[in-house]
Amino acid sequence: MIVLRQSQAHKHQRNGHLKTVKILATCLIFTYLLTILFFRLPEQYTNLSSNMVLIYFSKLVTYYWRKIFLVPIQMEQAVLNRVAQLIRAPAADISRPSATLKRPIKHVFIIVLESIRADAVPLNESLANAVNLNFTFNTTAETVTPLLSSLWTNSVHTIASVASSYTLKSLLSIFCGIYPINVNFLKEANPENILYEKCLPELLREIFLTNNNEPAFSSAFFTAARDDFDHQREIIDKMKFDTVRSASNIYHEIGYISDLGMFGPADPHILPLLWKWIDQNLAEQPTKHLMTSLLITGTHEPFPMPHNQRQDEYYYYIDESHINNYLNALHITDKFIKEIIDGFVSRHLYDDTLFVITSDHGYVFNDHGRETLGLLSTPLESALSVPLILHNPHLEAKQLNGQFTTMDILPTIIDVLLSSIKSAEHPTNQLLSVPSGKLQSILSRYEGTSVLRMPIAQQPARHTFQLSNPGNSYIIVKQYPRKLTYDVANDQVHLYHLGYDPLELVDLIVLDDAIAASHPPWVDILCDKSRIKKWKGLWQNEKVNTDTQHNLLLENKTFLSIEKSNAINNSSVRLKDMLDWADQAFEVARLWKNLVKQRYHYNSDQ
């Protein structure tokens, strides 16, 4: 510690000396320029061969141009490159699959649900507890979502974090494996902004080719919703699906159909178009591989019932009308998904298809006394945690435990498909047949990871970033179990420990260390909290904290890592450690937002 302080003191002293030299050099240069402009000097002072100032003037200007202007620019880029490494998922051990796949996969079907929080599929008591109520006597996961609950049990499943609680931004993480921009609404769709990695449809066409060097995959995006909300059509086009079908195609095929809810016709109206696309593709080329995706909107608020719904088909799951409508809409969606699965079975596609089921984001029902209903400007976990199901009858069912995100979906799909190229080399587990070089190139290119590979041991906990609806209301940084949220509008920082406080009830920033009795027993409060004042006004400041730059460029392996003193099995969490982490995480979040904007070529004047 003494050495560190001495090093910091020497660094500050050295910076002070350099600043003085810069000022003196600048004064000398300007003095000389003013002199030769306004006064006639003797020839010997203007003759380059006899004037030392003129001889070294160009070198002096070049040196300080590099030192004062170019070095900071180069340092900033180096820091951003280091942040890009920090925010990646932990490296995976490709030789160690976390599940078993007994047969090759040919097709992929991605189903994106709407507003389904992690405790809704499968349904568990934490949803009722969140609003201090109880479910009715016969309400279980099996009665509300019989199909999805069965899939959960018989699939690889886990809880994942979304990149945003705004649907269209969330789709970027699911289909492209990239972060959205922390601006309100869908600026990512602007023509001048680029998606900084290839999305799944284009990637499949690039990687998987036929013997004739033609793309082996055809891709399609389906939704019954209209595609004119906030540039939805433009962002889906940027993802480069081969085929896109939405409400306008339903109207063209069937005629006008009245809306159900906010965005268009009921979900089942898209099914004839989906089956038509699948059947036509396979009729034309039976060996074709299909990547089908479906955005379901029936569980979007206000959770309406279908127009032909009978009164006796409305069930009473809980004594709160808004949540009860939500669960009824989910029950109807479950039936709809069963119809899809049955369609794949009848077409003999079920055994060859990997079904990926997740949600765009969660939903908040005034959880735990908070006056928050919906998703607008809320950073709570119930808005940002969703189920993730990977299902195939030949994929071993397994609960995965880890800090996964929806950005992991793209690398996982590529992993499964690469593993399915060869079918005989490892008959007990296709995942052992993966071409490791090709998979590694994907894992090194995208920030997510394959959830079907074990991480290499002894790596720092993963950093994830999330944006609250509509995109720039809250910025959330998590390195489990730590969570920092930044309220952009009010310029406020909040800090939570999700291990001890999963409901986010104890904001560690506002704890008053003068009143020890008010603290939960798991918090060790002895610390100096004066640093909190430094966060105010920093978010909009373009200047990067020099200490953060220094730590990042040193590539310190312990930077932002979880110390053992904060492990969940210890008796307490040191508030000082949490605040130190918050200082660093806040700075990295500022760098992260600049990195993402740079990658999109985003200009704040747009």
Secondary structure, 3 states (H helix, E strand, C coil): CHHHHHHHHHHHHHHHHHHHHHHHHHHHHHHHHHHHHHCCCCHHHHCCCCCHHHHHHHHHHHHHHHHHHHHHHHHHHHHHHHHHHHCCCCCEEEEEECCCECCCCCEEEEEEECCCCCCECCECHHHHHHCCCCECCCCCHHHHCHHHHHHHHCCEEEEEECCECCHHHHHHHHHHCCCCCCCCCCHHHCCCCCCCCCCHHHHHHHHCECCCCCECEEEEEEECCCCCCCCHHHHHHHCCCCEEECHHHHHHHHCCCCCCCCCCCCHHHHHHHHHHHHHHHHHHCCCCEEEEEEECCCCCCCCCCCCCCCHHHCCCCECCHHHHHHHHHHHHHHHHHHHHHHHHHHCCCHHHEEEEEEECCCCEECHHHCCCEECCCCCCHHHHEEEEEEECCCECCEECCCCEEHHHHHHHHHHHHHHCCCCCCCCCCHHHHCCHHHHHHHHHHCCCCCCCEEECCCCCCCCEEEECCCCCCEEEEEECCEEEEEECCCCEEEEEECCCCCCCCCCCCCCCCCCHHHCCCCEECCCCCHHHHHHCCCCCCCCCCHHHHHHHHCCCCCCCCCCHHHCCCCCCEEHHHHHHHHHHHHHHHHHHHHHHHHHHCCCCCC
